[in-house]
């Protein structure tokens, strides 16, 4: 029995050194959407200041590793248009799910602090997209709802990621602050008026806590 327990303990310890998991949370350093206004049309957008999701990493020899995340954020924007006797107001809300797949390299062999860099690809997928439009013409008001706004170009895009940070070991917990940059290949939203479009450059500050 004792050899079996030692074997199981050794396997669990080796697994813990090979694989880690936890959560990442942070704030965006750039706006999800760029919004502007003209005399007849106007857009405004609010970037929710949180990003959160699970993370996992496979630890390889020579300071190498492979990390995968699932990061969630919420976004919304409002639009308005005034044309002669008609006024239209819209509110759009949705969720953005980001799936980065990263190769990592740790520079330091110190036991507590490990500076690292990472790079890879990421996929971004929109879900729960809802736009409510309220239009008033003279004295008649109508309200419609759609999941495919006119300014929507694509619900999915892919980009390239690079970042860097520190991995700090506190007891059995790894705390990893990181600055990450993503360049997306396509915009989710492009308004024909040019007043609303997605930001192709994305910056994030993330804090990972893994076990």
N, C-alpha and C positions, 0 to 999 in steps of 0.2 A: 504493500500500500504506500509506504513512504517513497520508494523510487517513482511510483506513478504520480504522486503529488508533486515531487520535485520536477518531473518531466512536464507536467501541466503548468507549473509555475514558470518554468523556463520558457515554455512555448508562449505563454501570455506575455512575459517580459519581452521576448523577441518580437512578438506581434506589435506591442506598444512602441518599440523602437522603430519598427518598419512603417507603421501606419498611425496617423493622428487624425482627429476629427474635432469639430467644434462649431463655432459661429463667428461670422464677420458682421460688423456693423460700422456705419460711418456716415459721412455727409458728402454730397456732391460739391465740387469746386467750380462747376460750370452749370449753366442753365440747361435743362432738358430741351426747351424750345426757345427760339428767338422770336419775339413779337414786337410789332410796331403798329402805327396808325396813320391814316390819311384823313382827308376832309370827310369822306363818305364811309370809310371802313376803318375798323379798329379791332385790334387783338391785344389781349393781355394774358400773361401766363404766370402761374405761381409754381416755383420749383420746391417740392416738399423736401425739407432738409433732413432726410433720413434714408439710409440704405441698409438692408438687413438680409441675412440668409445663412444657410449652412455652408460649411467648408470641409474639405477632406484633403489630406496630402499623403502621398506615397514617398517615403524617404529612401533614397538610393545611395550607394557609396560615393565617395569623393565629393561630398557636399551637394550632390544633385538631388532633385526632387521633382515630383509632378503634383500639381495642385488643381483641384476642380472646385468651383463655387456655384451656388445658385443664389443670385442677388435680386432682391425685390425692391421696387420703388413705385410710388404713386405719382401721377401727374394730372394736371387739369389746365384748361385754358378757356377763355371767354372771347366771343366775337360779337360785333355789332355792325349793322349796316343801315344807312339812312338814304333812301331813294325816293324823292318826290313825296308821295303821300303814304309811303310804307316804311315801317321800322321793323327790323329783325334783330333779335338777340339770341345768342346760342351759348350753351355751356357744355363742354366736353370733358369727360373724365375717363381715366383708364389706368391700367397696370402695365408696368414694363418689367419683364423677367430677363435677367442677364446671366449667361452661362459661360464664364471664362474657363479655358483650359490652358494651364500655364506650366512651362518648364522653369525650375528655380535653381539658383546656385548660391550657396552660402560661402562667403569668403573666409570667415574666421573659424578657427578651431577652438576658440575659448568655450568654456563650459556654460557660461551664463548668457553672453551677448553674441549674436551671430548676425552681422550685416548680410543682406541678400539682395539679389536682383531677380526679376522674373520677366518673362515675355511669352507671348502665345497668341491665341485667337479667342474670340468671344462671339457668341450669338445673342441677339436681343430679340425678344418676342413680345408683342403687345397682346393683352387680353382684357376682357371686360370693358371694351370700348363702348361708350354711350354718349351720344350727342342729343341734347334737347334743344329744339328751336322754337322760339315764340315769335310769331309774326303778327303785326298789326297793320291792317290796311283800312284807312278811314276809321270806321268804328268796329270793324270785324277783327277779332283776335283768334288765331289758331295756334295749336301746339302740336308739334310732331317730334318723334324720337327715332333715331337711326343708329346703327352700329357701324356704318360706313360713311363717315363725313366726306364731303366733297374734297377737302384738302388732304385726305389720307392717300398716301402713295403706296406704302407697303407696311404690312404688320410684322415683317421679319427682316433683319439685316445682320450682316457679319462684319467684324472689324478686327484690327490688330491691337494687341495690348502690350504695354511695357510698364514696369514699375520697380520700386525698390523700397526697402525698409529695414527694420531691425526685428530679430526674433530674440526675446528676452525670456529666459526660463526662471520662473518663480515657483519653487517647490516642484510640483508635478504639472504645473500649468505653463504653457507657452503663450506669451503676450506679444503680438506682432503688429505694431503700427506701420502703415505703408501709404505711400503716395503712388497712385496708379493713373496712367493715361491710356485712353482708348481712341483710336481713329476709326470711325464707322465708315463702311463702304457705300451706304445709301441712306437717304433721309426718310424717316417715317412719314413726315408731313411736309407738304409744299403747297401753299395757297396760291391760286392763280394770280392774285394781286401782288404777290411777293412780300406780303406783310407778316406772314407766319411760315416758319420752316424749322425743322429739327436741327440741332447742333451736331455737326459731324465730329467735333472735338469734345471729348468728355474727360474731365478730371475728377478724381475721387480721393478722399482721405478715408482709409479703412483701418479698423482695429480688429484684429483677429484674436480669439481666445480658443486655444485648442488643448486637447488632453492626449 
